[in-house]
């Protein structure tokens, strides 16, 4: 036993009982110390001496204040000074410096003895628990920071469904500040109407003692509907009982839209690849195939994906234009051209591929098999040529130039006279008049069944053109209904000679030639009257 100034006895204790008390004090596993009112150590048990690392004599030269860390000394002094009367108690936790300089945390319990100026203290080393507490506080601080800065919404729901915590990401996702969300249920503010709400799912999770992931429709503060991904986590107490549900929330509306769009594009590409006569492919910057698909891969003697890993340049080495197009694409030049290889005609497209930073990653290409189309176009052109030849033959047959006599031509017209036919009729007749030096041109309309203003205008232009090249026009075969039409249209019939038939036209020419036999130069038919 370590004492200062002799034995200490508890007031009222008999000397016969002192040895037992002394033994208990000395052998107590707890640290025990007796001080005066100023904190000077009067007595200390073995546990206290051993823990602090001082010798028995050294410990009695110290005070509690000397052992306490300077930063905590004032608090210890204040607590000791507060023990004003017998039986007064105090407690404090302070840092204590061991003899070697090591700092430990001690928890002191103090009480004022009935003996004047004597204080009893017991102490426990709480260094580990203090470290554990600091670690817990640090972890809590880090967790709070993570929750505050997390890109995911972090929401905690109590067993009753009330919102207990609501981080800034949840504010951004749903538009509600924490002040409006705390204490309310999700059904009140964020669950989409008409859909099994998240509160019911969380309730089942609590009942079934499980968490899990789910995707559901939610609504924002401004009424917009969004799609959210929820990860439910059960929060348990020390007794392993669930007392709340934590939810990690991600707004996947845009991601879902992009995924749907990509899925649609993929399905469309698959539809094209499986049904359109083509080959689609990609190569890397070294010209190595990284993808190849399409119904026309069979033309190259391979199946789907069969070109992957093969060199484009080696595969198409016999087709310089194809190889050159890929080289140019690898230098950033897109192109389109048509070529023939593997017994097919192809429309080839070469497109530069770039990553998100704009760096080239390779070339994408499409070979569209145009063989059937080219053959069809060739057949159509051949048929059009035949049709055009047939039309020319028909036009020639429908507008035959008849050399009736010297200097006399006749052109029987059959069918409808449209603009194109009127132009050809005029050209045919004028060429014949000039070539044969005809003085008379008979236009036989016996075969024309329909006439209107446009047709009359075209015929008058033909007649005027004949006059301009020096021939006399005669119109034959005007039917009664046609004559009525001409009159109703107000056509000036005096501008040309009209007879009933081709025969009368020939007779008219013969009569005029007979009358002019004595003349030395060509005389036209009597000039038409002024219009």
Residue, then its C-alpha position, 0 to 999 in steps of 0.5 A: x500500500x502506498x500512503x503519504x503521512x501515515x495510514x488513512x482510515x475511513x471515519x467511524x471505522x474501527x482499527x480492527x476493520x482497517x486491515x480488511x479495508x486496506x487489503x481490499x483497497x490494495x487488491x482492487x482491480x480498479x484504479x483507486x486513489x485518495x487525494x486531499x482537497x487540492x488533488x495531491x495524492x495521499x494514497x494510491x493502489x497498485x492498479x493505479x501505480x502500475x497503470x501510470x508507470x511511476x514508482x510507489x514513491x514517485x506517485x506520492x509526489x504528484x497530484x491529479x492535476x500534474x497527471x492530467x493533460x494540460x488541455x484537460x487540467x482546468x476541467x479536472x480542477x473544477x470538478x474536484x473543487x465542486x466537491x464542497x461537502x461530505x458525500x458530494x460526487x463528481x465525474x470527469x473524463x480526461x487525458x492522463x500522461x503516463x510516465x513514459x509520455x504516453x497519453x491515455x483517457x481515464x474516466x474518474x469517479x470522485x466523492x468527498x470523504x467524511x474526513x475533512x479535506x479527503x477525496x476518494x477517486x476511482x478510475x478506469x482506462x477508457x482509451x479504447x472506448x474513447x478511440x472506438x467512439x472517435x472512430x464511430x463519430x468519424x465514420x458517422x461524419x464520413x457517412x453523412x458526407x457520403x450521403x450528402x454528396x452522393x449522386x444517388x438519392x438516399x432516403x430513409x423510411x421509418x416502420x410507419x412509412x414516414x420519411x426520416x432522412x432526405x439527401x440533396x440528390x433526392x431533392x434534385x430528383x424529386x424537386x422537394x426540399x428536405x424541409x417539405x419531405x421529412x415526416x411525410x410518406x412517399x405516397x403523399x409526395x412522390x409515388x405516381x398515381x394508379x401504380x402500386x406505390x413504393x410504400x407498399x413495397x417497403x412495407x412488404x420488405x419489412x414484413x418479409x425481412x428482405x431488401x431488393x431492387x425495383x423500378x417504378x414510376x414516380x412523380x416530381x414536385x412539378x407533376x412530371x412523371x419519371x422512372x426511378x430505380x430503387x434499391x431497398x436496404x433494411x436497417x437493423x439495430x444491435x438486436x438485429x431487428x429492422x427499424x427502418x428502410x433505406x432507399x437508394x434512388x436513381x432517376x433512369x428516365x433519360x437512360x430508359x429513353x436512350x435504351x429504348x432508342x438504342x433497342x429500336x435502332x438495334x432491332x431496325x439494324x437487325x431487320x435490315x441485316x436479315x432482310x435487305x441484300x447487303x453486307x454491313x461491316x466495321x474495321x479498326x484503324x488497321x483495317x481489321x474486320x471487327x464486325x460483319x453481318x448481312x444476307x449477302x455475306x454468302x456471296x463472299x463465301x462466309x457466314x455471319x461474323x465470318x470476316x471478323x479478325x480478317x484483313x479488309x485489304x487482304x480480302x479485297x486485294x483484287x479490287x483496287x477501288x474498294x481498297x482505295x476507298x477504305x484507305x481514304x476513309x481511314x484518313x477521314x474521307x467518307x465516300x460512295x461508289x458502285x463497283x462489281x465483285x464476286x459476281x455482283x454489282x454493289x453500291x458501297x458506302x464508307x463512313x468514318x467512325x469516331x469516339x465521344x472525343x472525336x478521335x477516329x476509331x475505324x471505318x463502317x461500311x455497307x455493301x448494298x447488292x444492286x445486281x437485281x436492280x441493275x438488271x431490272x433497269x437494263x431490262x426497262x431501258x431495253x423495253x423503253x427503247x423498243x417502245x420508243x422504236x414502236x412509237x416512231x414506227x407508229x408515228x411514221x405510219x400515222x403520218x405518211x408523206x405521199x408524193x401525189x405528183x410532181x411538186x404535190x405532197x399529201x399528208x393523211x392525218x389519223x387520230x388525235x393531234x396533241x402538242x408533240x404530234x403537231x410539232x412532229x407533223x409540222x417538222x415532217x411536212x416541212x422537211x418533205x416540202x423543202x426536200x421535194x420542192x413541192x408547190x402544194x401540200x395537202x393536209x388530209x384530215x379525214x382520219x381526225x375524229x376529234x377537234x377542239x380549240x387547241x387542235x385548231x390552233x396547232x393545225x393553223x400553225x402547221x398551215x402557216x409554216x407550210x406557207x412560209x416555206x413557199x408551198x400552198x396549203x390545202x386542207x381536205x377531209x373536214x367532216x361536217x361536225x368538224x366544220x361546225x366546230x370550226x365555225x363555232x370556234x370562230x376560225x377564219x376559213x379564208x386563211x386556207x383552201x378547204x375541200x371535202x376530200x383528198x380527190x378534190x384536193x388533187x383535182x384542184x391542184x391539177x386545175x390550177x396547174x392547167x391554168x398556169x401552164x402558159x406562165x413562165x414562173x410559178x404562180x401560187x393559188x389565189x392569195x388568201x383574203x386578208x384576215 
